[in-house]
Amino acid sequence: MNFRNFDEFWPFYVSQHSKAGTRRWHFVGTLASIITLLYGLCFNWWFVLVVPLVGYGCAWYSHFFVERNVPATFGHPIWSLLCDYKMFGLMLTGQMDREIKRLGKRPVLQGF
C-alpha cells in the first residue's frame, strides 16, 4: 500500500492493531525500549544497541501470535515507529479506544 503522508497511514496502522493484546504488547515494548535507552544513555552505552530488539521484539510477537498479521514496520518503518509513539501516548492518557472509535473501528475486547 502506498501512503502519501502520516495522516493517511495512521488509520491503516490502527486497523493493524485491532486487538487489545496487540496494543498492550506494543505498549510494553515501547516502554521497555524507552527505559533501556535511558539506562544505556546514563550508565552503559551497550544497552543502546538492544533498544530495537526490546521494542520490536514485543511488537512483532504481538503481530505474529496475537493479531496474526504482518507488522507494518516491514513496509513503512519510519511511519510505523512514529505511530508506535503516538499509540503509546494515546494509551498512556487513556484515549486510544476513543481514537479507534473515531476512525470507525471497534476495539476488539480480549484478555492479554
Beta strands, then each sheet from edge to edge (+ up, - down):
end
